[in-house]
Amino acid sequence: MPNPRLASRYAKSLMDIAVEQNSVETVLNDLKSLDDVCHKSRDFAVLLRSPVAKADKKLAVVKAIFEGHISNLTMSFITLMTHKGREEYLQEIVQAFIQQYNELKNIKVVKLTTAHPVNDTVKNAILGKVAKALEGNTIDLKVEVKPELIGGFVLEVEDKLFDASVRRDLNDIRSSLLDNSYISKM
């Protein structure tokens, strides 16, 4: 069961220690590696969430995969989480850490979703407009292709959504026709 409050607290603690030890970038890369393994190996992710597998077995698998490849701080953190029975929240903690890192470094994540792949000229034009609106921040542009949009694009900036897709236009037309607002009501 997701627990964003717990993930945020553990991520904050790890961030504080990483800042203190001047190893924020290293920890970030380590956690991204952990998240990458969780996404690529369903078995590993299931193992972390499994209530049946014992903590020492989980820790042995984590050490076999990551020991020597990640920093001592990150390995100690994962070990602590496993001993406390919180290893099932590691992916959430990674996402919370990345979010806190972005806040620390003034990085704004912008997601551009289009119906078809766009060229660099279009990306740069959109990036320029967003950078102008979010002056003083670094922009991290994520591009995704979803053919179900039919045409146009959807732009997500923080908690704001700009939907200029053909799918939204068609849905608006459908709902106005189904509403029968053009027929006088008696």
C-alpha positions in Angstrom: 0.0 0.0 0.0 1.5 3.4 -1.0 2.6 5.6 1.9 3.8 9.0 0.5 4.2 10.4 4.0 6.6 7.7 5.1 8.5 7.9 1.7 8.9 11.6 2.1 10.2 11.4 5.6 12.8 8.7 4.8 13.8 10.6 1.6 14.3 13.8 3.6 16.5 12.0 6.2 18.6 10.5 3.4 18.8 13.9 1.7 20.0 15.6 4.9 22.7 13.0 5.4 23.7 13.2 1.7 23.9 17.0 1.9 26.0 16.8 5.1 28.4 14.3 3.5 28.4 16.2 0.2 27.3 13.2 -1.8 23.9 14.2 -3.1 24.7 13.4 -6.7 26.2 10.0 -5.8 23.2 9.0 -3.8 20.8 10.2 -6.5 22.6 8.1 -9.1 22.6 5.1 -6.8 18.9 5.4 -6.2 18.2 5.8 -9.9 20.1 2.6 -10.4 17.9 0.9 -7.8 14.8 2.2 -9.4 16.0 1.1 -12.8 16.6 -2.5 -11.6 13.1 -2.4 -10.0 11.5 -1.4 -13.3 13.5 -3.8 -15.4 13.2 -6.8 -13.1 9.7 -7.5 -12.0 11.0 -10.4 -9.8 13.3 -8.0 -7.9 10.5 -5.6 -7.3 8.1 -8.4 -6.1 10.8 -9.7 -3.8 11.1 -6.3 -2.1 7.4 -6.2 -1.5 7.0 -9.8 -0.5 5.9 -10.3 3.1 6.9 -14.0 2.8 10.6 -13.5 2.0 12.8 -12.9 5.1 14.7 -9.6 5.5 18.1 -11.4 5.5 17.3 -13.1 2.1 16.2 -9.8 0.6 19.3 -8.1 1.9 21.5 -10.9 0.5 19.9 -10.3 -3.0 20.3 -6.5 -2.7 24.0 -6.9 -1.7 24.6 -9.4 -4.5 23.3 -6.9 -7.1 24.5 -3.6 -5.7 27.5 -4.1 -3.4 30.5 -2.4 -5.0 28.3 -0.5 -7.4 26.7 2.0 -5.1 28.1 4.1 -2.3 28.4 3.0 1.3 25.8 5.6 2.3 23.2 4.3 -0.1 23.9 0.7 0.8 23.7 1.5 4.6 20.3 3.2 3.9 19.0 0.2 2.0 20.2 -2.1 4.8 18.5 0.0 7.4 15.3 0.0 5.5 15.4 -3.7 5.2 16.1 -4.3 8.9 13.2 -2.0 9.7 10.9 -3.8 7.3 10.4 -0.8 5.1 12.0 -2.3 1.9 8.7 -2.4 0.2 8.7 1.4 0.1 12.1 1.8 -1.5 10.7 2.7 -4.9 8.4 5.4 -3.3 11.4 6.7 -1.3 13.4 6.9 -4.5 10.7 9.0 -6.2 10.4 11.2 -3.1 14.2 11.7 -3.1 14.2 12.7 -6.7 11.4 15.2 -6.1 13.3 16.7 -3.1 16.5 16.8 -5.2 14.6 18.7 -7.9 13.4 21.2 -5.3 16.9 21.6 -3.9 18.4 22.3 -7.4 15.4 24.3 -8.7 14.7 21.8 -11.4 11.2 21.8 -12.9 10.0 18.6 -14.6 8.0 19.4 -17.7 6.2 16.5 -19.5 5.3 16.9 -23.2 3.0 14.2 -24.6 2.3 14.2 -28.3 0.4 11.9 -30.7 3.5 11.6 -33.0 7.2 12.0 -32.4 8.3 15.6 -32.6 11.5 17.0 -34.0 14.1 19.0 -32.0 12.8 22.3 -33.4 9.4 21.9 -31.9 10.9 20.6 -28.6 13.2 23.6 -28.4 10.3 26.0 -29.2 8.2 24.6 -26.4 11.2 24.5 -24.1 11.9 28.1 -24.8 8.3 29.2 -23.9 8.3 27.1 -20.7 11.8 28.4 -19.7 10.5 32.0 -20.2 7.5 31.2 -17.9 9.6 29.5 -15.3 12.5 31.9 -15.3 15.3 31.0 -12.9 14.6 27.3 -13.0 16.3 24.5 -14.8 13.9 22.7 -17.1 13.9 18.9 -17.4 11.8 18.0 -20.5 10.3 14.5 -20.7 8.8 13.6 -24.0 6.2 10.9 -24.4 4.3 9.7 -27.5 0.7 8.6 -27.1 -1.1 7.9 -30.4 -4.5 8.0 -28.7 -4.2 11.8 -28.5 -4.8 11.7 -32.3 -3.1 15.1 -32.8 -1.9 18.1 -30.8 -0.1 17.9 -27.5 -0.5 17.8 -23.7 1.9 19.8 -21.6 2.3 19.2 -17.9 4.2 21.7 -15.8 4.2 20.9 -12.0 0.5 20.8 -11.2 -0.7 22.6 -14.3 -2.0 20.8 -17.4 -2.4 22.4 -20.8 -4.3 20.0 -23.1 -4.3 21.0 -26.7 -5.0 17.6 -28.1 -7.5 16.6 -30.7 -8.8 13.9 -28.3 -9.9 16.6 -25.8 -11.5 18.6 -28.5 -13.5 15.6 -29.7 -14.5 14.7 -26.1 -15.7 18.3 -25.6 -17.8 18.1 -28.8 -19.3 14.7 -27.8 -20.2 15.9 -24.3 -21.9 19.1 -25.7 -23.9 17.0 -28.2 -24.9 14.5 -25.5 -25.9 17.4 -23.2 -28.6 18.4 -25.8 -28.1 22.0 -24.8 -29.3 23.0 -28.2 -32.8 21.5 -27.7 -35.1 23.7 -25.6 -36.1 22.1 -22.4 -39.8 22.1 -21.7 
